[in-house]
Amino acid sequence: MEYNRLLKRQIIKYLAADIENDERFLAFLDAVSDSYDAFERDKRLSEHAFEVSEKDYLDIYSRLKNEINIRNQSIQKLKETIRNMEPGAENQILQDGDNLLDVVNYLNLQVNKRKEAELAMRVAKEEAEKANQAKSEFLSVMSHEIRTPLNAVLGLGQLLLRQNPRPDQVNNMQVLKASAENLLALINDILEFSKINAKKLEIDHVPFNIRKTIEDIFQAISIRGTEWNNTMSLDIDNGIPHYIYGDPHRLTQVLNNLLSNAVKFTRDGQVELKLTLEAINSSSCSILFSIADSGIGIEQDKLEYIFSPFAQASSSITRKFGGTGLGLAITAELLELMDCKINIETELGKGSRFYFTMETAYLDDGKDQQVTSTIKEQDLQQAQVLLVEDTPFNIMFTKQLLEGWNTAVDVAENGLIAVEMMQQKKYDLVLMDLHMPVMDGYTASMKIRAFNDHTPIITLTATVSEDVKNRLQQVGMQDYVTKPFDIDVLFLKMERVLKK
């Protein structure tokens, strides 16, 4: 048998040769040799295991060290972020070495604060929206209540001027009409500014007599202008068509604002309104509107402020001349909605010139003459008209107006009576107020459309909110006229639907 090398060395050194004859002793040596072999084998395995364990330990230690470095860097980054976002953050949180738990707790606290702030903002937003809705409803009611009597004032003024008054009465009626229109302009400024802010203002597109509109505006402003010893001049290019398409009410607001400012800031000077035809083709034209004065002028460094709401060039202007500072802000917004841009030339102490160019469609000569003739004749050829109105003085004024246009007029004082009368008699046209007792105009129109889908309905409304148009279409109305209305506009719309 081949013994373990260590045991073999000992046998050679210490045992006699004849020991090989002793079988029992040889068995013992075999067992010792096996033990040596097992010991060496176990030793090699242990050494290998130690080497492997040490390597794994070094790898684990290295990874752990890297993770600790990354953790520390992350904590520092978090602290830097906190410091940048909130300079007033707690110093203890930002200075402690690796106290990640404190940083996490601090962040949780800030997250909770942000959630509370967001909740408070959401509640505040909802309350603001409710307040804004209440304001809009109040303005709508106020508009209706003011415009309803103002419709009679303006309407009767227009009607009286058309009934051949005595020469000594004409001036008084014109002053009455001008004063009512100025009051309307003031009301419009407040309501229009509110609608502009709410993004609820739209521009109409109807034919109107541009010359008559301009002359009426200028005549009304001239009364105030002459009070300050100003020379008032109007120059309308002869080439400008009589009838153009656009929004006469918005244009009136714009020119009223600009002319009112020119008059207000001019004493013993000149104020001029000039319309120039810049270009014209077969379907559209370009008109330059210019309002010039020789008043106080504006400093150049104040020009950027004058179109801001509630702003004037200086506080001394407010004290001396008055005004809310809304006029130019509304003017700029309205012109932008009409695809126009307001421009200004001014010199301090020498005056100002505001001007803008409007591109618009127009009625050609043949149609122009036809419309002018129709308006002049004002004959609706015995049309049967149902007037649905609850205000006595509006009934009186509108009834006189319609009968002057050769119509037969019946009156219903609320929507319920109107529905019953429509079931009993055939009418060519219905003029429907919206806000009435017993039954409003919306409900009455829906009930009429349930059994009559052909008789046109035009609403005469003092409510000017922009959602009115959509509601009118939904209940089956064909058109609307806003109180106080222009007589010619009402006539044109009635004539158009009657012809259809």
ABEGO torsion letter per residue (X at the ends): XBBBAAAAAAAAAABBAAAAABAAAAAAAAAAAAAAAAAAAAAAAAAAAAAAAAAAAAAAAAAAAAAAAAAAAAAAAAAAAAAAABAABBAAAAABAABAAAAAAAAAAAAAAAAAAAAAAAAAAAAAAAAAAAAAAAAAAAAAAAAAAAAAAAAAAAAAAAAGBBAAAAAAAAAAAAAAAAAAAAAAAAAAAAAAAAGABBBBBBBBBAAAAAAAAAAAAAAAAAAAGBBBBBBBBAABBABBBEBAAAAAAAAAAAAAAAAAABBGBBBBBBBBBABBBAABBBBBBBBBBABAEBBAAAAAAAABBGBBABAAAAAAAEEAGAAAAAAAAAAAAAGBBBBBBBBBGAEBBBBBBBBBBBBBAAAAAAAAAAAAAGBAGGBBBBBBBABAAAAAAAAAAAAAAGBBBBBBABAAAAAAAAAABBBABBBBBABBBGBBAAAAAAAAAAABAABBBBBBBABABAAAAAAAAAAGBABBBBOBBBAAAAAAAAAAAAAX
